[in-house]
Amino acid sequence: MSLSAQKITAQLLTLSEQEQQEAINFIEFLQNKSIQQPFAPENQVNTQTEGAKVLQILEGYELLGCIEGDGHLSENYKKYLWDHK
């Protein structure tokens, strides 16, 4: 085990069980963040349409399917967003 791994382990052992779980969750978040890169590198030529870019961003941040409804959101959006009928 390297010195930095030993230091991290020693620090983790000073935390409560709940705080240790939060630290694990944060580490997993950082690992997933480096794996999931919803944006294309700036130096890469991107020929996607604007709609495809938006879709890729929404998928990357897991925002698709985040609202429940009757499937007619485009027609009844005021009802869902502002509770108008």
N, C-alpha and C positions, 0 to 999 in steps of 0.2 A: 504494500500500500504506500503510495507516495505521501510526502509530507503534507501537501494540500488536502488530500483525501483524509488523512489522519486528523487534520485540523477541523475539517467539515464534520467528521464523525464525532469528534469531541464536542463540538458546538451543538450538534443535533441531540446528543445525550443530555444536554442541560435543559432541553425543552420538554414541555409536557407532551403527553401522547397526542393530544389534539393538535398542538403546534407542530409536532413531527409530521403528522398527516398533512397539514397545510404545506409544510416544506416539500414533502413528496409530491403533492399536487402541483406546486409551483415548478418543481424540476420537470415533471411530465409536461406541463404547459410549455416550458422552454424547449423541450425536446420536440414537441409537436409543432411549435412555431417555426423551428428551423427546417422541419420536413415540409410543412404546408406553406408554400409561397404563392399566394394567389395572384401576385403581380408578375408580369414578365420583366426580365432585366432590361434596364434602360437602353443598353447598346444593341439589343435584339430588335430587328425590324418586326413590327407586329401588324399583321394584315387582318386582324379580327375586326368585325363590325362593332359599333358602339354597344349594341345589344348583347353581343357575345362577351364583351369586356365586362359589362355590368353583371351578367350571369356568372362569369368566372369569379368576380369579386364576392358576390352574394354566396356562392357555393364555398368559397375559401373561408368566409367568416361564418359559415353554417347558418345563414339567415333565411334560407329557403324553407318554406313550410312552417314558418314560425307564427302563423295566425290560423285559428280555426274559424270555419265559416261554412256557408252552404254552397260554396263553389261559384258564387256570383259576385265576388268582391269588386270586379270592375264596374258592375251595374249598381251595387249597393254600398259603395265605399263610404258614403256619408254616414250610413247607419252604423258601420263598424268603427269609423274614426271619430265621429262626433255625436253618435247616438241620435241622428236625425232619421226620419222615416220618409 
